[in-house]
Amino acid sequence: MKIIGITGGVGSGKSEVLRYLEEKYGAVVCEADLVAKNLQKKGTICYNKIVEHFGEDILDENGRIDRPHLARIVFKDDEELHVLNAIVHPAVKENIRRKIRQEIKQGTELFVLEAALLLEEHYDEICDEVWYIYANEEVRKKRLKLSRGYSEEKIEDMFRAQKSRDEFLEHSDRAVDNSRSFDDTREQLDDMLKDFGIKKSQV
């Protein structure tokens, strides 16, 4: 089984790439953020540790972690962000490793892992290769304004908080330019998967 890590800046079109790999190649797609979300549900070990550190002010009226509120706290404080990552990411990695072991047993050919902090939190150690999905800044801004309604100021703040293109490229095995039509992106992905001998699903 080949394990591909997908990374890239916000607005680069990673979700579309994941959908294509899942639909056309039968890839098992694992999004680290969804795993983290499940591991922060009420009653879990991560939940208890987060509430113990950040206090009950981060909970909503149903006692669940208010993730947007928690995100606002850690976005402004690097130390608090470090604490949160130290609680969540080791548990997420172990969960993903279990998923990988299960998929190997089931004969899965392609496992794709997407993580916003794939490089920062060393998820690349789990992967055979890391693919960097990128698009030029103007394209990314347009996508974020249309799909999420973000303001120019918010987008600029998000861009500044993420790695530069050069930093992503330095730590990635391959890069996919997703600035143009998705037909062009598909061609790049197809060529890359040919190198692994992986063919499109017949389903």
N, C-alpha and C positions, 0 to 999 in steps of 0.2 A: 504494500500500500504506500502510495506517495502522499506526503503531508505538505501542503502548501500554506504558507502564512501570507495573508493579505493585509497590507498596510497602506497608508496614504492620508493626506490631509483632508479635513472636512470639506465636503462639496466635490470631491474628486470622482465620485461615482462608484464607490466600492460596492454598494448594494446591488447595482445593476450587474456588476461583474459576478458577484456571488450568485445572483439569480440565474445568470446564463450558465455558469458552471454546474449548478444544481440541475437545471432543466435539460441541458443538452449533453452533459457528461455523466449525469447520475451521481455527482459529487455529494458526499455528506458534508453539509455546511454547519460549522459551529461558530457562533458569534459570542465572543467572550463576555460582552456586555450583558447579553441575555442570561448567560450562566451566572454572572455576578448578581444580576437582579434576583434570580431564583434563590441564590445563596444568602440573600439579605431579607428573605421573608421572615415574618414573625415566628419566633421560636427556634430559629437556626442558631448555630454557634456564631456565625458572622453577625447576625442581628444583635445578639446579646453583647458581643464585644463592642460593636459600634455604639449602641445605646449607653453602655457603661462609660465609654470615653466621651461621647458628644452630648450626652444628656437627653432627657425626654422631650426637650424642645424641638428635636428633629422629627418627632412622630406626628402623624396626622390624627384626626379624631377617632380613627379606628385602630390606633396603636401601631400602624405600619410606618416604616421609614419613609419620610417625605424626601424622595431622591432629589428633586429640583432644589429644595431648601438646603439639603446637605451639600449639593454641588456648589451652591452659592457660597457656603462657608469655606469649603476647601479651595475654591477658585481664588479666593483672596488671601489664603494663608498656606504657604508651602509646607510648613511643619505639620499642619493638620492634614494636608493632602498626603504627606508621607505616612502619617499614622493610618489613614484610611486605606491606602494602598497596601500597607504591611498587613492589615487585617484581611483584606479581600483577595488579593492576587494569589497568595499561596494556596488558598482554598480553591480558587478558580482553576489554577494550574493542575491541581490534583484531580479535580473533577474532569477536566479535559483529558488528562492522561488515562483515566478510567474509560472514557468514551472511546479513545483511540484503541485501547486494548480490546474493547468489545467489537469495534468495527474490523479490526484485524482478524478476529476469530470468525466474523461473518463473511470474510472475503471481500470487503470493500476495496475498490481500486483507488479511489481518490478522496482524500479528506482535506477539507479547506477550512482553515482557522482564520477568522478575522478578529483583530483586537486593536482598539484605538491606541493602546500603549504596548503594542507587540514588541517593539524594540526596547523601549524604556524598562519594561518589566521582564524582559528576556524570554518572552514566549517563543522567540526565534530558536531557542534551544530545543524546542519540541519539533521543529519543522525541518523538512529536507531542504526546502528553499523558501526564501522570502521574496514576494513579488510586490513591488511598489506601484500603486495605481496613482497616476497624477494627471492634472489638467492645469492649464494656465490660470492665473489668478482671476482674470476677468470672467472666464467661463465658470469658475467656482463661485464667484460672487453672484453671478446671474442665477445659477442654480439655487443657491441658498436663499436668495430674495424671493424667487418664484415658489420654491417647494416648502420653505419654512417661514417665510415672511420676516426674515432677519433684517435688521437695519445695517447700514454701512458701518456704523460704529461697532456694533456687536461682531460683525464679520471680521473687521480689522483686529479686534481684541482676540478673537479665536485664532486667527492666522498667526499673531505674535506669540501665542501660547504654544504653538506646535513647532515641530522640527522644520528646518528649511529643506528645500528640495535636495540640496547638496548633502545634507545630513542623512536624509532618507536613502539617497542613492548609494552613499558610502556603505550602508549596512544592509543593502538589498542585493539579491542575486540577479534579479531581472526587473525591468521597468516596463509599464504599459501606459502609453499615452492615450488618455481618455478625453482629450480636448475636442476631438472632432466627432463625426457620427459614430454610433455604436457599431455600425458595420465594420468600420476601420478597427475598432477595439476587438471585435470578434475575430478578425483575421489574425491579430497579434496573439490572442489567447489560443486560437487553434494551432498556430505555428509552435507556440511554446509547449503545448501539450503533446504535439507530435514527437518532440524530443524525448518525452517520457514513454512513448509508445501507447498513449491513452487515446482511445477512439471515442467518438460520440456515442451516446447511448442509443440503442435501437428502439427504446420504448417511445 
